[in-house]
Amino acid sequence: MEPGITAGLRAILPVLKATWRRLNIFRAERAAAIDPSSANPIDEEIFDSAMRRMAAGQLDESLIQKCVSNVTGLLSTPSFLKSPNLGTWLSVPDVKAGLRRAVAAKLLGTEPPTDLIKHLETSFIKIAFAEVREAKGLVETVIAILAASVKSQVDDRGGGALITASHLGITSELNEIKSHLERSSGISFRTLDVGWDEWAKVATPPLVGSLFSSAIEASKRTVLSWISQPPEKPLLITADSAEEALAFISQLFGELGGKELSVYREQVIIIDQTGVLPRLTAEKKTFIPVVFSRDVELELATHANLVHSLVIYPRNALNNKPDIILEPVSQDTFSTALESMGKNRDEISRLSDASGRSLTVLRRKLSTVPAVQMPEWAVDGSIALQLIPFLFVGAWDTSNQSDQIGLNLLSGGRNFDDIEKELQGLCHLNDSPVWSIGTFRGVVSKIDLLYTIAGVVTAADLDRYFTVARMVLGEDDPALDLEEDQRWAASIHGKTREFSSAFRQGISETLVLLAVHGQQLFDIRLGVQTNTEVICTIRELLPTPLTTRILEANDHDLATYAEAAPDEFLSIIERDLNSENPAVFGLLRPANSGVFGSSPSRTGLLWALEGLAWAPNTLPRAAFILARLAQIEINDNWVNKPAHSLESIFRSWMPQTAANLQDRIALMKRLAERFPDVAWKICIAQFGTHAQFGEYSGGGKN
């Protein structure tokens, strides 16, 4: 034969073999589909090999190690799988034939016949003098291991080696082995991989490990120092929930923790129930337990100086200082991680607000499983009632007497000491909705809490809130009595408000929540027109005629008022501009830019108008107000001026509005008709010869 022909045949021979194997698979699967009883899903040689290894107690191969160790979390092969009785039982021809039938059924995707299983159990009881419960667990485990072993060792899937199972993995078998071994051995703990999957994969899309990157970076040195020393005491970790802490530990002893910590990963196990830890220590196993149950922690007490261990507590539930505190993640870490999950900027902003960047709350928000969406504490109606005043406030300072009075009013006259005791009790809950740091208290996520306890909020609760809101937000700012260059030292001069800034900000933010969600949650059920109440509250806070002092006193809240009642806010400003002496003009005075100079008094108003410019329906009115203000020249070095806000809105390559191009062009034409000088400057700015930069305005976050 010519050399060229020989080389050609050699080249196509592998292709012909592969094609023949695929044809065999197709023929076998077609035959099985027509008549399952005629199928022969097991290669005899492979099955006999698996049986011989099991009878000889050779369970140290990679597959069985995965079944017994990595999946179940067991640190050694269970003794009953090494028993001589097992080998004797497996050598019985009738048992071998029965197991072959059972494994064949598994590989075909069906359950073995009940009478076959009972026959195998009975035979094992007779041979091994075993109990019924032990026999049941062993038979099911043996079948699952054999099925997994056969699947994993088939190289040539043609010739009927595997049929319906040919495209399946061994996940189902491994899960069965895990279940059977746990029942029969009494072991109940998890690996870090299992702990991570149970935390991350209930979310859609699944959560990513980089959410913990900043926390790992901050705590890595502490962990390395602890684990490099002989064991003396557990490493204490606090988080919003035990599940979040377990997920953090899984990433800490993984790639994000670096080689120094990842080498310990296989030793770290999550202990769920009592009885496990004493057993493992008695067997002198090398392991690092992770404990979150107080009963298991009591067992750990006598072993704390023998093994390195990690103990998890809810945030604020420890009297001692924890070694690691998992705080809400930073905005950068949060945004970067969610971008990798496919979330866009608006979705990230919404989830940041809804979760307070608490990963526990984020998991609930991204889950489609009702049991995950609803925290454990939400089931208890008495707890929900305790949370109502905390929801309305958001955050407060316990050392501030006015804050105490405010909470007293919101709770219907209850004693503040009793309120504080209830909050401290709530802090000990897993996935607690509240936090406590120093003298400050607050809720983890207002929007999360609002939807969770909305069903127990009454009309009287809402009425109390609006009454307190008018009182708190209507408070004047004594710092305005000082010269502008002295206002930074207002506390030194005793010129501070009675309510803390945290209390005021929390009350203000609740206005927005009620304006956006109140109609859906309360209007029909309670007959309270929450939007109307919000509008009336803002109308009282910014009365007609306006004064510059009132605007300055509400400077930090104007953006919130605009978001809560956009049309009413615009009407208030428009009425003022149409008056003989607009109070708004008083905000446009030049501001000192020195080291101790205060920020411009116009900042809050511009922030509010920029926020309203994002919505196409309020953009025209906001733009006309800004154009009117831009006519007044402001001679200071601050960049935040009305003209700059307009330039940002109409910037061609980075517009700070959701309005489309056609709407922006049409609006610019209207501005040119009424404010030609202002419109001309905005248009010319689009063609600047120098390098330009842009930034997102405040409204872009909402």
N, C-alpha and C positions, 0 to 999 in steps of 0.2 A: 504494500500500500504506500502511496506517495506520502512523503513527510508532511506536506501541506494539508493533505486530507486528514492524516492522523492528528495533527495539531488542531484542526477544525473540530473534529469529533470530541477531542478532550475539552475543548472550550465550551461545547454545547451540552456535554454530558451532565454537568451539575444542573443546568436549566431543565433538562429532561427529567432528572430525578426529582427535582422540586415540583415540577408539574405533575408527575406521577403521584407524589405524596398528596398534593392538593386534590387530585381526582379521587384518591382513596378516602380522604376526609369527606369529600362531598358525597360519595357513594354510601359511606357508613352513616353519615348524618341523615341522608335521605331515607335509608332503610330503617333507621331508628325512629324517624318521624312517622313512617308508615306503620311499622309494627315494633313498638318499644320492647316487647318481650323477646324479639329475635336479636336484639342488640347485644354485643359483647364489648362492654366499655372498658374492660381491664385486660391489659397485657399480662398473661399468666406469669411470665418470668419476673416482671416488675412486682406483681403482687406477692409472689412467693418470696422475693428478696426482702420486701417490707415485713412480711410475717416472720422470716428468720431473724431479722435484726431485732424485732420487738420481743420475740421469744428468748433471745440471748441477752436481753436487757441493754442492747446497744442503742441508747437514746441520746447519744451525744453528737449526732450529726447536726448540720446547720439548720435543717428544717425543724427537727424536733426541739432543738434549743430555742428556736424562734417561737415554737408553739408553747413550750413550757416556761421559758424565761421572759423573753421580750414582750410577749403578749399578755401572759397572765401576771407577770410581775414576780413569779416565784424565783427564789434564788437557787433552788436545787431541784432535781427531778424528784417528784413525789415517790415515797418509798413503795407504795402499792404497785407502781408500774415496774418496779425492780423485783417484785416478789417471785420466788421459785414457782409458786402456785400459778402465776400468770403463764410461765413457760409451759407448765404441764397442761394447762387448759388449752393453750394455743396449739399444742401438738395433737389434739384429738381431731381426727379427720372430719367428724361431723361439725365441730366448731369451726374448723377452717372453711368448710363449704358454706356454713351459715354466714360467717364474716364476709366471705367473698360476695355472697348475694347482697348483704347489707351495704357493703362498700359500692357495689355496682349500682344499687339504687341511688346512693348519694351522688355518684358521678353522673347519673342520668337526670339529676335534679328532682328526684322524688324521695319520699321517706320510706325507710325499710318497713316491711310488714310488721304489724304489732306482734303477731304470733311468733315470728322469727326472733324478735328481740326478747320476748319472754322465754323462748326456748334457750337462747344463749345465756340469759341470766340464770335460769334454773340449772344449767350445766355447770356454770361457774360456782354456784352455791354448793353443789354436790362435791365438786373437786376441791375447792378451797375452804369449805366449811365457813362460808362468808354469810353476812346478813343480806337481806333483800336490798336495803338501801345502798350498801357498799357495792353489790353486784350491779345494780342499775347504773350507778355512776361510772363504774369501770367499763362496762360494756359500751356505753355511749361514748366514752372517751377513746377507747381503743378504735372504734369505728371511725371516729372523726380524725384521729391521728393517721390511720391507714389510708383514708381517703386523701388527706393532705399530702402524705408521703408519695402515693401513687401519682397524683397530679404533678407534683414538683419534679418527678424523675423521668417523665416521659419526654424523650428527645424526638422520636419519630412518631408524629401523631397520626400517620397513616396506618393502615392495617387494623383499624378498630381499636387502637390503644385507648383513645378517649373519644367519646362521641359528643354528646351535648355539653360535656364538661371541657371540650377542647379549647374553648375560648374563654374559660373562666379562670379566675385566680383561686387562691386557697383562703380568701378572707372569711368566708362563711364557716369553713372547717375550724379555722383558728378561733373564731368567736365561740364556736361550740366547745372546743377544748377548754377555753378560758372558763366558760360557764360550768362545765362538768367538774373541772379541777377545783374550782373555788367551792363548789357544793361539797365535794367529797373530802377536801383537805381542810376546810374551814378557814383558808387563807383569804383575806380581803384587803388588798391594797393595789395601787396602780403605779404604772411607770410614768415618767414625765411626758412621754409621747402621748399616752392615753389622756393624761390631765390636760395637755394642750389641745388635743382634738376636741375634748368635751367642752372646752371654753371657746375655742376659736370657730369651730365649724357649725355652731348653731346660728351664726350671723350670716347674712347675705349682703355682700360677698363675705367670705371668711376673713376674720381679723388677721392681721399680719404681725409678725414678731417685732418689727421696727417700732411699733407703738411703745415698746419698753426700752428703746435704745438709750434715751436720756437717763432713765431710772437706773439702768444697768451701769452706765458710765459713772453715775454719781455714787453707786454703792459697791462697785467692783473691788475697790481697794479694801473696804471694810470686810468683805467676804473672804478675800484672799488672806488677809491677816488672821481672820478667825479660823479658817480651815487649815492654815499652816501650823497652828499651835495645837497642843494636846487638848482633847475635849474637856471643857470645864462647865460650860453652860450653853443652853440653846441659843441660836441666833434668832432674835425676835423681829418679826416683820408685821407691820400693820398696813391694811389697805381698806378700800371701800367694801370689799367682799373677799371671802376666802377663795372664791374661784379666780378672782383677779390676781391674788397673790400666788396661787398655784401656777397660773399662766406665766407670771413674772419669773418664778423659779425655773420653770421649764426653759425659758429663753436665757436666763442667767447661766445655766449649766449647758448651754448650747453654743452655737457659732458666735452669737453676739457677746458672750462672755469671754471669748478667746480660748486659746489652747489651755491656759492655766486652769480654767474652770471646767471646760468641756470634758476633760479627762475623768472627771468624777461623775459624769452624767449617768452611767450605767449603775452606779451605786445608790443614786438618789431614788427613793420610793415614797409614794404618798400612802400613808396608813389611814384607812377609813374607819376601822373598828377595833375594839379592844381585843386583847388576846394575841394579836399578831406580834407585837413588839417583844414581849417576853419570850415568845417561842423562837424568834429569830436570834435574839441575843443569846439564848441558851445554846443554840446551834453554832454560836461563835461565827456568824456570818459578817462579812464586811459590807456595811450598808449605811446610808445616811437617811434617817427617817424625816419625813415632813408631816407635821401634826397640826391639825386645825380643830380637832374635837377636844373639849376639856377633859372628857373621860380618858381618852388616849394620852393626853398630856400628864394626867396623874400617874399613869403607868410609866411614862417616860422619866418621872422624877427620880426613880431609883437607878436609872441607866444614863442620866444626863452627863455624868463624868466618864462614861465608857465609850460613847459614840457621839460623833458630831450630829447635831440635829437642828432642824429649823421649825419654829413654832409660829403659827399665824394667828393674829388677833384682828378683830374689826378695829377700824380707826377710833382713837380716843377711848378704847376699852382697857388700856393698860395703865396701871399705876406707875410702873417703871418706865423709863425712857426706852423706846424700841431702838433696835440697831438700824433698821431700815423702815422708812415711812414712804409708802407709795402715794405721792400727791397727784392731783390732776396733772396731766402731761402739759408741756409747754405748747404754745400755739405753733411753733415751727415744727416740733416733732409730730404733733397732731396732723397738721396740714400735709407734711411730707408723706406720712404713713397712709393717709386717706387718698392722696393722689395716686400712690402705688396700688390702691385698691380700686382705682378707676373712678373716683369721685371728682366732680368738677368744683370750681371755686365756690359757687353758690351752695352746693350740697355740703361742702366742708363747713362753710359759715353757719348753715342751718344746724348741722349736727353739733358744731362747737357750742352754739347757744343752747341747744336742747339738752346736751349732756353735761354742760359745764366742764367739758374735757375730762370727765371721769370715765375711765375705760369700762367700769362696771355698768354705768348708765348707757354708754355708747353701745355696748353689747346688747342691752335690752332693746335699744332703738333700732338696731339692725337685724334683730331676730324676728323670724316669722312664727316662732313657737310660743303659744300663749303662756305656757308655764314659765318661760324665760322672760317674756315681756312683763309679767306681773311679779313684782318682788314678794318675798314671803310675808313681810310685815303688812302688806296691803290687804291681806285676807282678814286681819284683825280689825274690826270696826272701831274698837276703843282706841287703837293707835292712830287711826285716821283722824279721829276727832281731836286728838292732842296736837296733830300737825297743822290744823287750820290756821292758827295765828302765825306760825312759822312760815307758812306758804306766803301769806300776805306781806310779811316783812322782808324775808329773804336773808337778811343779815343784821346783826345788832351788837352793841357793846354792853355787856352785863354790868360794867362799872359806871355806865351812864344812867343817872336816875331818870331822865326823860325817856330814854329807851325802855326802861322798866315800866314806866307809866303807860307808854304806847302799847306794849305787849299786854299789859293789864286790861286796857280798853279793848283791844282786839279779841281777847279771850273771854270777854263778857264779864270782867271784874274779878277774875281769879287772881289769887295771891302770886306774886312773882316768884317767891321761893318755891312754891309748888310747881310752877311752870319750869323753873330751872332743874328741879329734881326729875321731872318727866323727860326733859331733853337729855339729861345725862344718862338716863335709862335707855333712851332710844339710840344713843351713841354706841351702845354695846351690841346692837343688832347687826347681824350679817347683812351686807348691802344696805347699811343705814342711810336714810335720806337726809340726815343732819350731820353737822360737824361741830367741833369745839376746839378752838386753839386760843390758849391764854384767856383773855377776858371776852373774846369775840365768839359768837355763835352764828350759825347760818344753815341753810339748806344746800344740798349738793347740786340740785337742778330744779329750778322753779317750774319749768314747763313739764318736766317728768312728774313732779309732785302734783301739779295742777290736774293733770289727766288721771292720775292714780286715785286721788281723794275727792275729785269733783262731786261724786255722788253723795257725799255727806255734808257738803257745804250748803248752808241755808240762806234764805233771803236776809235774815238778821245778821249773819256773818258778813255778807256783802255790804249791808248798810253800815255796819261798824267800820269796815275798811274805808269806805268813801268818806266817812266822818273823820277818821284819823288822817287820811290822805290830805284833806283840806287843811287840817291843823298843822301837819308836819311840813307840807310843801308850801304852805302860806307863811311860814316863819321868815321874818326878815333876816338879812345877813348883817350883823353888827360890824363886820370888818369893813363895810362900805363907809363907816364913819371916819375911817382913817384915810390919810393921803395915800394915793396909789402906790408910791414907793415904800410905804410902811405896811401894806396889807399882808405881805408875806410873814410878818411877825404878829399877826392878829392874836394868836394864842398867848403871846407874851403880854400883850396889852389887855387880855381878858375880853377880847372882842370875838367870841365864837358863838355859834348857835347852840341852843339847848340840846337838840337831837344830834346824835352822831352822824357823820357823813355816810356811814354804812347804812344806818337806819333810813335816812332820807333817800339815798339812792335805791334801796330795795323797795321802798314804798312807790317811788317814781316808776320803776321798771314794771311793777305790778299793773299799773295803768295800761301799759301796752299789752300785757298778757290778757287782761280782761277785754280790751278793745278788739283784739284779734280773735280770741277763743271764747269769750263770754257768751256770745249769742248762741253758739253751738252747745255749750255746756249748761247754761243757766236760764236763758231767756224763756224757753218753752216750759221747762220743768218748774221753774220758780216764779215765772211771770215778772222777772226783773229785767228791764231794758238796760243792759250793761253799757252799750254804746252811748246811749243817752246820758247815763250817769257819768261816764268818762268825759263827754263833751261839756256837761254842766260843771264838772270839777275844774276843767282847764279854763273854762270861761270865768270862773270865780278867781282862779289863780292869776289870770292875765285880764283884769277887768278893763272896761272902757270908761273913762279915758286911761290909756296906759301912761306909766311914768318910767323914766330911764332907770330909776332905782329898782322898780319891780322887775324890769328886764334883767338888770345886773344880778339881783338877788336870785333869780331863776336861771342864771347863765348855764349852769351845768345840767339843767333839766329841760332846756328848750328843745333839744333834739328829741328827747323822749316824748314831750308833749306833741311835737309835730308828727311823730310816728303813731302815737295813740289816736290823734284826731286831726288828720292832715288838712281837711277842708276848713275846720273851725280855726286851726292855727293860722292858715293863710288869710282867712277873713279877718282875724284879729290884727295881723300885721298890715293888711291892706287898709283897714279902717284907720289905723294909726297914721299911715303914710298920707292918707287923704285929709287928715286933720290939719289945723292951722299950724301947730308946732309938734311935728312928729317926735315921739319919745325915742324912736329907733335911731334918729340922727345923733342922739347923745352917746350912742355906742361907738360912733365912728371917729371919735377923737383920737389923736395920735397917742401911742403907748410907748412908754420907756422900755428900751431893749437892754438895759443894764443887767448886771449879774443878779440883783435882787428885784429887778423890775417885774411887775405883774404882767401876765399875758393880756393881750388886748381884750377889752370888754365885749368886742363884737364876735369873739370866737364861737360862743354858743349859738348865736343866731345864724352865722354862716354855716356852721355844722348842720343845723336843722334844715336850712334851705338846700344845702347840697344833698342831704338825704332825700328830701322831697323831689329833687330833680331826677332821681333815678327812676321814678314811676312816670310813664308817659302821660298819665292823666293829670298829674300835678306839676309836671315839668313847666308848662307855659306860665302858670301863675308864679312859680318859684323864680323862673328866669326873669320875668318882668320886675319882680321885687328886687332881685339882684342888680338888674340894669339901673333901676331907680337909685339904689344905694351907690352904684359905681360912678354916678355923676358927681359924687362928693369926693374931692381929692383928700387922701389921707397921707400925710407926710411923716411916716415912720419907717423903720427898717423891717417890719414884720411882713412876711409874704402873704399871710392870710387876709386878703382884702376882697371885696365883692367882685372886682374885675378879674382877679385870679380865679375865683370860683367859677365865673362864667367861662373863662378860657378853658378850664378843665372840663366843663360840661360839653363844650363844642369842639374840643380837640379832635381833629380828624382821625388821627391814628390811635387814640386811646380815649374815646369819649366816656365821660363819667355819667352816663345815663343809659337806660335800657331802650330809649326811643330809637327808631330806625333812622337811616340816613335821610329819607324823604321828609320825615317829620321834623328832623333837625334843621334841614334847609328851609322848610316852610316857616318854622319858628324864627329863624335868623332873619328872614325877610320881614316878618312882623316887627322884630326888634329894630331893624334898620329904619323902618318907617317912623317909629316912635322915639327911639334913642339912637340916632344915626352916629353920633360920635363914639358911643360905647360899642356899637355893632362893628364899626369900621376898625377899631383897635383889635377886636377879637379876630376879625378876618385877616388882618395883616399879620397877627401873631402866628397864624398857621404857616407862614412862609418865612419864618426867621432863618437867618443865615448861620446862626450859631448853633452848636449842639443843644438839643432840647431833652428834657426829661419830664416824665409824668409820674403822678402818684395816684393811688386810689383814694377817692373821697370817702367820707364816713358812711354815706348811704350804701356804698357798694358792698358793705359787709352784711347787709340785712337781706 
